[in-house]
């Protein structure tokens, strides 16, 4: 079944967010809400769409995709849903209105159309009461997490009557088109992630109070130190909304009979309207540029602190399992808090997992994808060691759950290929179709070459993969050497082609190794720096000259040198959440690895075949992007900006990125020939003068500094082919100008100050 059009009923934050995600994926959407009362009966849906279009972070990957959404109201326009293949209901959390809507949908939807609810608390069996057999077979729960664009988890809740075909169609669409990590959950209150997450959040508040810790201390212990996101416990609650937490907690308590009571001081915040991010104050409050933290004892805010907890500094840089074990052994109240928190969280997961999920894999993925944890509870327990888990649970006076007794030494095998099932058997983790795991490639002996910074792997079918292994994908000497090695070996062995990518969760590449660059500049090793820039230019341009296809598969941060490698690929298979930019001006430089050249040639070539075209428009476009360090906010925007071409493609699901890139190589390989060298008409001094006039106007208005004038002038010289009259230039001509400008700027004191400041703070110095 192909899902070609989606209907969303309910234009609140969640419904409108789901609509924005679907439209970002290129799928037409009908968005309905209740009729308006001010004469505009479609007003509520329009306002919901307008609100989500202005949300930060952005709900749309490309603002223009809003045109794919048609709005209306549920009384006059329900017939607009008649040609939808999937309708998502996200209306008020009451059975009556939902059941009434389904009765209307059953009459107008085609026999194949799926209907799902985004409820998090009402049983599916209640919602389908009164519906016919066909409707019941096409009905499921789809529990998205907010904001839908950024939180990867999609819990799908089939009923006993849901057809396998409906479940398969929705799972495939969720994974491929919406980029979701799909987990099947049972029809129980809170499903998996919210049930475990809310329990953990409430327990943390109680234990903080019991052990007399501050919010800053708890979020220090519950953040990246123990494999959780920077938002930790209390910042996460602020982002979700304390009113939402109170509502979900209350619903879970009523539905399960379990104790999800929040401390009174937290309930008071809700009563006072201090709901978190959306009201400007919750557990944290921002006063100007200063972040303040709630003192839960007094209800007042104090300047945020970075608490120095004894023992934390010693374990902070160790691998995650050692950090967690270290936190459990902290002295005094900190260790007591951590042991109690982990013991209760582990015990609850062990006890409730069979009730909530179909296997432990689903539990781990739900927590990892829904709350950005590095490891879900079962993978975490394996990493810490089950003997430590047993000791920690026993020390808190809790019994040993049956699942823990069955596990023996591990829940997962050491190679991660099998896991403990709820019936006590060991099952093989199924391989997802189209997903390439580099860890599995390495386990199978697929490493062809490697050094400290990079490796060359065999993906099978004649395709090799160049893997960055440096921190944040930084491009040092080891990566440059491996590019040359990879190109030589793929050619020599007559392989089909090369993919460049890796599996870091954060960044494809944050750019060049600035530490080494700054050190060499301050020591005056200019011949070495010149050779280094030449080597990087050779590495990027050689990708295009190779006699086989090279496909780069970037994701996350793709900055500076990472963007330059991407620009020189035959094709790019980009993840939807990719942020590409030539950001060198932030550290006082210009793109020196072919990026300046490539934008110039790309934009000029688009215009050069038109006799009446003004080639200065291409120069101005490239100049603006480089000078302003323009960075895309998604793969879709990267295509609009020109970092990607029309033939480049987007993978919505990160898990499929490398597999998709491999398919692109195999598609291009038969009969492949590298593109011919390019020549363009450079505009010379007159164009430089036009650009400098604009730059000087900004300087006179006090918007840029003297050094920024110098940076902009060097960029202009490269883009205009250097001083002199208009002339034809080759790619090598512009590469030479680019390298010379890069080194001139690097030799200035102010650029070196910028680099040093960025290395120390991660921020940009405007000097």
PAVOVEX-341453 format. One record per residue (C-alpha): x, y, z. Coordinates in steps of 0.5 Angstrom, whole numbers, padded with zeros to 4 digits, always signed. Each point is the difference from the previous one (the first is absolute). Layout:
<rs>
XYZ/...
</rs>
This chain:
<rs>
+0000+0000+0000/+0003+0007-0002/-0002+0006+0005/-0001+0006-0005/-0004+0005+0004/-0001+0001+0008/-0005+0003+0004/+0001+0002+0007/-0006+0002+0004/+0002+0005+0006/+0004+0006-0002/+0003+0001+0007/+0008-0001+0001/+0000-0007-0001/-0005-0001-0006/+0003+0006-0003/+0007-0002+0001/-0001-0007-0003/-0003+0004-0006/+0006+0004-0001/+0005-0007+0000/-0005-0003-0005/+0001+0006-0004/+0007+0001+0001/+0000-0007-0003/-0003+0002-0006/-0007-0003+0001/-0006+0004-0001/-0004+0001+0007/-0007+0002+0002/-0001+0003+0007/-0006+0001+0003/-0002+0003+0007/-0007+0002+0003/-0004+0006-0004/+0002+0007+0002/-0005+0005+0004/+0002+0006-0003/-0002+0000-0007/+0006-0004-0003/-0003-0007+0001/+0007-0003-0002/+0004+0005+0005/+0002-0005+0005/+0004-0005-0005/+0003+0006-0003/+0002+0003+0006/+0003-0007+0002/+0004+0000-0006/+0002+0007+0001/+0002-0001+0007/+0004-0006-0002/+0004+0003-0006/+0002+0005+0005/+0003-0005+0005/+0007+0000+0002/+0003-0005-0001/-0003+0000-0007/-0005-0005-0001/+0001+0000-0008/+0006-0002-0003/-0002+0005-0006/-0005+0006+0002/-0002-0001-0007/-0003-0007+0001/-0006+0003+0004/-0003+0001-0007/-0001-0008+0000/-0005+0001+0006/-0007+0002-0001/-0004+0002+0006/-0008+0000+0002/-0005-0002+0005/-0003-0006+0003/-0007+0002-0002/+0001+0002-0007/+0006-0003-0003/+0000-0007+0003/-0001-0002-0007/+0007+0002-0002/+0003-0006+0004/-0004-0005-0005/+0006-0001-0005/+0005+0000+0006/+0004-0007+0001/+0001+0002+0007/-0004+0004+0005/+0004+0002+0007/-0005+0002+0006/+0003+0005+0005/-0006+0003+0003/-0002+0001+0007/+0001-0006+0005/-0007-0003+0001/-0003-0006-0003/-0006+0003-0002/+0002+0005-0005/+0005-0005-0003/-0005-0005-0001/-0005+0005-0003/+0006+0002-0005/+0001-0007-0002/-0007-0002-0001/+0000+0006-0005/+0007-0002-0003/-0003-0007-0001/-0005+0002-0005/+0005+0004-0005/+0007-0003+0000/+0002-0005-0005/+0000-0007+0002/+0008+0000+0000/+0001+0006+0005/+0003+0000+0006/-0003+0003+0006/+0005+0001+0007/-0001+0004+0006/+0006+0004+0004/-0004-0001+0006/+0005-0002+0006/-0005-0002+0005/-0007-0003-0003/+0000-0008-0001/+0000-0001-0008/-0006-0005+0002/-0004+0006+0003/+0001+0004-0006/-0002-0005-0006/-0007-0002+0004/-0005+0000-0005/+0004+0000-0006/+0000-0005-0006/+0005-0006-0001/+0003+0004-0006/+0001+0006+0004/+0003-0004+0006/+0005-0004-0004/+0003+0007-0003/+0000+0003+0007/+0006+0001+0004/+0003+0005+0005/+0006+0004-0002/+0003+0004+0006/+0005+0006-0003/+0005+0003+0005/+0000+0008+0000/+0003+0003-0004/-0002-0005-0005/+0006+0002-0005/+0005+0000+0005/-0002-0006+0005/+0002-0007-0004/-0005-0004+0004/-0007-0002-0003/-0003-0006+0004/-0005-0004-0004/-0006-0003+0004/-0003-0006-0004/-0007-0003+0003/-0001-0007+0000/-0004+0001-0007/+0005+0005-0004/+0001-0004-0006/+0008-0002-0001/-0001+0004-0007/-0002+0007+0004/+0006-0001+0005/+0005-0001-0005/-0002+0006-0005/+0000+0004+0006/+0006-0002+0003/+0004+0001-0007/-0003+0007-0001/+0002+0002+0007/+0007-0003-0001/+0001+0002-0007/-0004+0007-0002/+0000+0003+0007/+0007-0002+0003/-0003-0004+0006/+0003-0005+0004/-0006-0004+0001/-0001-0005+0006/-0007-0004+0001/-0003+0001+0007/-0005-0003+0004/-0007+0003+0001/+0001+0002+0007/+0000+0007+0003/+0006+0004-0002/+0003-0005-0004/+0007-0001+0001/+0004+0006-0001/-0005+0005+0004/-0001-0006+0006/+0007-0001+0001/+0002+0008-0001/-0005+0003+0004/+0001-0005+0006/+0008+0001+0000/-0002+0008+0000/-0004-0001+0006/+0005-0004+0004/+0005+0005-0002/-0004+0006+0003/-0001-0004+0006/+0007-0003+0001/+0003+0007-0001/-0005+0002+0006/+0002-0006+0004/+0007+0001-0001/+0000+0008+0001/+0003+0001-0007/+0000+0006-0004/-0003+0000-0007/+0006+0002-0003/+0004-0006+0003/-0006-0005-0002/+0001+0003-0007/+0008-0001+0000/-0001-0007+0002/-0006-0002-0005/+0003+0003-0006/+0006-0002-0005/+0004-0003+0006/-0005-0006+0000/-0002+0000-0007/-0006+0005+0000/-0001+0006-0004/+0003+0007+0002/-0008+0002+0002/+0001-0006+0006/-0006+0000+0004/-0003+0007+0002/+0002+0003-0007/-0004-0005-0003/-0006+0001+0004/+0001+0007-0002/+0000-0001-0007/-0006-0005+0000/-0004+0004+0005/-0002-0001+0007/-0007+0000-0001/+0001-0005-0005/+0004-0004+0005/-0005+0001+0005/-0006-0002-0005/+0004-0006-0002/+0002-0002+0007/-0007+0000+0002/-0003-0004-0005/+0005-0005+0001/-0002+0000+0007/-0007-0001-0001/+0001-0005-0005/+0005-0005+0003/-0001+0001+0007/+0007+0002+0001/+0003+0005+0004/+0002+0006-0005/-0001+0006+0006/+0005+0006-0002/+0002+0004+0006/-0004+0005+0003/+0005+0006-0002/+0000-0003-0008/-0008+0000+0000/+0001+0007+0003/+0004+0003-0006/-0006-0003-0005/-0005+0004+0005/+0004+0006-0001/+0000+0000-0007/+0008-0002+0000/-0001-0005-0006/+0007+0000-0002/+0003+0002-0007/-0007+0003-0003/-0001+0004+0006/+0007+0002+0001/+0001-0003+0007/-0001-0007+0003/+0006-0004+0003/+0005+0005-0004/-0002+0008-0001/+0004+0004-0005/+0001+0007+0002/+0004+0004-0006/+0006-0004-0001/+0000-0003+0006/-0003-0007+0002/-0003-0001+0007/-0002-0006+0003/-0005-0002+0005/+0001-0001+0007/-0005-0005+0002/+0000+0002+0007/-0002+0007+0000/-0003+0001-0007/+0005+0005-0002/+0005+0000-0006/+0007+0001+0001/+0006+0000-0005/+0001-0006-0003/+0006-0004+0002/+0005-0005-0002/+0001-0004+0006/+0006-0004+0002/-0002-0006+0002/+0006-0004+0003/+0002-0006-0004/-0003+0002-0007/+0006+0004-0003/+0004-0007+0001/-0005-0004-0004/-0003+0005-0005/+0004-0002-0006/+0000-0007+0001/-0004-0005-0004/-0008+0000+0001/+0000-0006+0004/+0006+0002+0005/-0004+0007+0001/-0006-0004+0002/+0003-0004+0005/+0004+0006+0002/-0006+0004+0002/-0003-0006+0004/+0007+0000+0004/+0000+0008+0001/+0000+0001+0008/-0005+0003+0004/-0007+0002-0002/+0002+0000-0007/+0001-0007-0001/-0006-0002+0005/-0004+0004-0005/+0003-0003-0006/-0001-0007+0002/-0007+0001+0002/-0002+0003-0006/+0004-0005-0005/-0003-0006+0005/-0007+0002-0001/+0000+0002-0007/+0003-0007-0002/-0004-0004+0005/-0006+0004-0003/+0002-0002-0008/+0001-0007+0002/-0006-0001+0003/-0005+0004-0005/+0004-0002-0006/-0004-0006-0002/-0007+0004+0001/+0002+0006-0004/+0004-0003-0006/+0001-0006-0004/+0008-0001+0001/+0005+0004+0004/+0003+0003-0006/-0007+0004-0001/+0001+0002+0007/+0008+0003-0001/-0002+0003-0007/-0006+0004+0003/+0004+0003+0005/+0006+0001-0004/-0004+0003-0006/-0006+0003+0004/+0005+0003+0006/+0007+0001-0004/+0003-0005+0005/+0007-0003-0002/-0003-0007+0002/-0006-0003+0002/-0001-0003+0007/+0002-0007-0002/+0006+0002-0004/+0002+0004+0005/-0001-0005+0005/+0004-0005-0004/+0006+0006-0001/+0000+0001+0008/+0000-0008+0001/-0006-0004+0003/+0004-0001+0006/+0000+0007+0002/-0007+0001-0002/-0002-0006+0005/+0004+0003+0005/-0003+0007-0001/-0007-0002+0000/+0001-0005+0006/+0003+0006+0004/-0006+0004-0001/-0005-0006+0003/-0003-0001-0007/-0001-0008-0002/+0004-0003-0006/-0005+0000-0006/-0001-0006-0004/+0003+0003-0006/+0006+0002+0004/+0000-0007+0002/-0001-0003-0007/+0006+0004-0003/+0006-0003+0004/+0006+0004-0003/-0003+0004-0005/-0007+0002-0003/+0004+0001-0007/+0005-0004-0003/+0007+0003+0000/-0001+0001-0008/-0007+0003+0001/-0003-0005-0005/-0004-0004+0005/-0004+0002+0006/-0004-0003+0006/-0008+0000-0002/-0005+0000+0006/-0001-0007-0001/+0007-0002+0002/+0003-0002-0007/+0005+0004-0004/-0002+0003-0006/+0003+0003-0006/+0000+0007-0001/-0003+0001-0007/+0004+0004-0005/-0004+0006-0003/-0001+0000-0008/+0005+0005-0003/+0003+0002+0006/+0008-0001+0000/+0003+0000+0007/+0008+0001+0000/+0001-0003+0007/-0003-0007-0004/+0005+0002-0005/+0006+0000+0004/-0002-0006+0004/-0001-0004-0006/+0008+0002-0002/-0002+0005-0005/+0005+0005+0002/+0005+0001-0006/+0004+0006+0002/+0001+0004+0007/+0003+0005+0004/-0001+0004+0006/-0005+0005-0004/-0003-0004-0005/-0001-0007-0003/-0002-0003-0007/-0006-0005+0001/-0003-0005-0005/-0007+0001-0001/-0001-0006-0005/-0002+0000-0007/+0006+0003-0002/-0001+0007+0004/+0005+0002+0005/-0001+0005+0006/+0004+0006+0003/-0001+0000+0007/+0002+0006+0004/+0002-0002+0007/+0003+0007+0003/-0004+0004+0005/-0006+0004-0003/+0003-0003-0007/+0005+0005+0000/+0005+0000-0006/+0007-0001+0002/+0006-0003-0003/-0003-0007+0001/-0006+0001-0004/+0003+0004-0006/+0005-0006+0000/-0006-0005+0000/-0004+0003-0006/+0006-0001-0004/+0001-0007+0002/-0007-0001-0001/+0000+0003-0007/+0006-0004-0002/-0003-0007+0003/-0007+0001-0003/+0003+0001-0007/+0006-0005+0000/-0005-0005+0002/-0005+0002-0005/-0006+0001+0005/-0006+0003-0001/+0001+0006+0004/+0000+0004+0006/-0004+0002+0006/+0002+0005+0005/-0003+0000+0006/+0000-0002+0008/-0005-0002+0006/+0002+0006+0005/-0007+0002+0002/+0002+0008+0000/+0004+0002-0006/+0002-0002-0007/+0006+0005+0001/+0001+0006+0004/+0006+0002-0005/+0007+0000+0000/+0005-0001+0006/+0001+0007+0003/+0004-0001+0005/+0006-0003-0004/-0002+0006-0005/+0001+0005+0005/+0006-0003+0003/+0004+0000-0006/-0002+0007-0002/+0002+0003+0007/+0007-0004-0001/+0001+0003-0007/+0000-0007-0004/-0003+0003-0006/+0003-0005-0005/-0003-0005+0004/-0007+0003+0000/+0000+0002-0008/+0001-0008-0001/-0005-0002+0005/-0005+0005-0004/+0002-0003-0006/-0001-0007+0002/-0007+0001+0003/-0002+0004-0007/+0003-0006-0004/-0004-0005+0005/-0007+0004-0002/+0001+0001-0007/+0003-0008-0001/-0007-0002+0002/-0003+0003-0006/+0006-0003-0005/-0001-0007+0003/-0001-0005-0006/-0006-0003+0004/-0006+0004+0004/+0001+0003+0007/-0006+0001+0004/+0000+0004+0006/-0005-0001+0006/+0000+0005+0005/-0004+0001+0006/+0000+0005+0006/+0005+0006+0000/+0003+0000-0007/+0005+0006+0001/+0006+0003-0004/+0004-0006-0002/-0006-0004+0000/-0004+0004-0004/+0006+0000-0005/+0000-0007-0001/-0007-0001-0001/+0000+0006-0005/+0005-0005-0004/-0004-0006+0000/-0003-0003-0007/-0006-0001+0004/-0002+0002+0008/-0005-0004+0004/-0002+0004+0005/-0003-0001+0007/-0007+0005+0001/+0003+0003+0006/+0007+0002-0003/+0003+0007+0001/+0005+0002-0005/+0004+0006+0000/+0006+0003-0003/+0001+0004+0007/+0008+0001+0000/-0001+0008+0000/-0002-0001+0007/+0007-0002+0002/+0002+0006-0005/+0002-0005-0006/-0003-0001-0007/-0002-0007-0002/+0007-0003-0002/-0001-0007-0002/-0004+0001-0007/-0007+0003+0003/+0001+0007-0002/+0002-0003-0007/-0006-0005+0000/-0005+0005+0001/+0003+0005-0005/+0000-0005-0005/-0007-0003+0002/-0004+0006+0000/+0004+0003-0006/-0001-0006-0004/-0008+0000+0001/+0000+0007-0004/+0006+0000-0005/-0004-0004-0005/-0005+0006+0000/+0002+0006-0005/-0003+0005+0004/+0001-0002+0007/+0004+0004+0005/+0006-0004+0003/+0001+0005+0005/-0007-0003+0003/+0004-0007+0001/+0006+0004+0003/-0004+0004+0005/-0004-0007+0002/+0006-0003+0002/+0003+0006+0003/-0006+0001+0005/+0000-0008+0002/+0007+0000+0001/+0001+0007+0004/-0006-0001+0004/+0002-0007+0002/-0007-0003-0003/-0002-0006+0003/-0006-0005-0002/-0005-0002+0005/-0002-0006-0003/+0002-0004-0006/-0006+0003-0004/+0003+0007+0001/+0007-0002-0002/-0003-0002-0007/-0004+0007+0000/+0007+0004+0002/+0004-0004-0005/+0004-0004+0004/-0004-0006-0003/-0002-0001-0007/-0006-0003-0003/+0003-0007-0001/+0002+0000+0007/-0005-0004+0005/-0003+0000+0007/+0000-0006+0005/-0006+0002+0005/+0003-0006+0004/+0007+0000+0003/+0000-0007+0000/-0001-0001-0007/+0005+0006-0002/+0006-0005-0002/-0004-0005-0003/-0003+0005-0004/+0007+0003-0002/+0002-0007-0002/-0006-0001-0005/+0002+0007-0003/+0007-0003-0001/-0002-0006-0003/-0005+0004-0005/+0005+0005-0002/+0006-0005-0001/-0002-0004-0007/+0003+0004-0005/+0002+0006+0004/+0005+0005-0002/+0003+0006+0004/-0003+0007-0002/+0005+0004-0004/+0004+0006+0002/-0004+0007+0001/+0002+0007-0003/-0004+0006+0002/+0000+0007-0001/+0003+0004+0006/-0002+0007+0000/+0006+0003+0003/+0001+0007+0003/-0006+0003-0001/-0004-0005+0003/+0005+0001+0006/-0002+0007+0000/-0007-0001+0001/+0000-0005+0005/+0005+0004+0004/-0005+0006+0000/-0005-0004+0003/+0005-0002+0005/+0002+0007+0002/-0007+0002+0000/-0001-0005+0006/+0006+0002+0003/-0002+0007+0000/-0006-0001+0003/+0004-0004+0006/-0003-0007-0002/+0007-0003-0001/+0007+0001+0002/+0006+0002-0003/+0002-0007+0000/-0006-0003-0003/+0001+0005-0006/+0007-0003-0001/-0004-0007+0000/-0005+0002-0005/+0005+0003-0004/+0004-0006-0001/-0006-0004-0001/-0002+0005-0006/+0007-0001-0003/-0001-0007-0001/-0007+0000-0002/+0002+0005-0005/+0006-0004-0003/+0005+0005+0003/+0002+0007-0001/+0000+0002-0008/-0005+0000-0006/-0005-0005-0001/+0003-0007-0002/-0001-0007-0001/+0002-0004+0006/+0001-0008+0001/-0002-0003+0007/+0007+0000+0002/+0001+0007-0001/-0005+0001+0005/+0002-0005+0005/+0007+0004-0001/-0003+0006+0002/-0004-0003+0006/+0006-0003+0003/+0004+0007+0000/-0006+0003+0003/-0001-0005+0005/+0007+0001+0002/+0001+0007+0000/-0006+0000+0005/+0003-0005+0004/+0006+0004+0001/-0004+0006+0003/+0000+0001+0008/-0008+0001+0000/-0001-0006-0004/+0004-0004+0005/-0003+0003+0006/-0007-0002-0003/+0003-0007-0001/+0002-0001+0007/-0006+0003+0003/-0005-0005-0004/+0005-0006+0002/-0001+0003+0008/-0007+0001+0000/-0004-0003-0006/-0002+0007-0002/+0002+0006-0005/+0004+0006+0001/-0002+0006-0003/+0006+0004+0000/
</rs>
